[in-house]
Amino acid sequence: MNRTYTDDPDHDYGPTRTQQRRDALAVLELAQQLVDLPPSRLAKLDLPEDVLREIANTRKITSHIARKRQLGFLAKTMRKHDSEVFDGVRAALGENRERQRQETAAMHRLEATRDRLLDDEDNALPQLIATYPQLDRQHLRSLLRQARLEREKNKPPRAYREIFQLLKDLAAAGDE
């Protein structure tokens, strides 16, 4: 009788090769994220000394293929440690992604407000004034006129950008 590896249900065969590949790719992706982080953010993370050393080595390399090879070596170094060592790092990076999503959404809201002001000033401006009573109305109206002229004459959007900056400053002051 031929026996196969599945005949013994009590035996633990470990992760499949596919799962091992997925795990290795996840570590490689984490290694890439760590290399891409600014040094100030990297210093805040609790990483083993050998991993920090390999991250520094990887950053020094400019050749694409050599950098890719060094990144693989960094991932190999990271796999030597227990995965629990990097749980805090993964949590911090995930938290960072959520904050980036929130900042992007806020920026899109400001852009939409700017576009509403340019397209329908009569309705959008009173809403903005109600939200931000400290708003310099005269300056904003002047910027809106300039932005419309720039758009009509196909000039660089200097006032358009200034409106966005003004709205961004108002939102930041309102958050504080």
Sequence and secondary structure as in RCSB ss.txt:
>XXXX:A:sequence
MNRTYTDDPDHDYGPTRTQQRRDALAVLELAQQLVDLPPSRLAKLDLPEDVLREIANTRKITSHIARKRQLGFLA
KTMRKHDSEVFDGVRAALGENRERQRQETAAMHRLEATRDRLLDDEDNALPQLIATYPQLDRQHLRSLLRQARLE
REKNKPPRAYREIFQLLKDLAAAGDE
>XXXX:A:secstr
    TTS TT    S HHHHHHHHHHHHHHHHHHHHS HHHHHHS   HHHHHHHHHHHH  SHHHHHHHHHHHH
HHHHTS GGGGHHHHHHHHHHHHHHHHHHHHHHHHHHHHHHHHH HHHHHHHHHHH TT  HHHHHHHHHHHHHH
HHTT   HHHHHHHHHHHHHHHHHH 
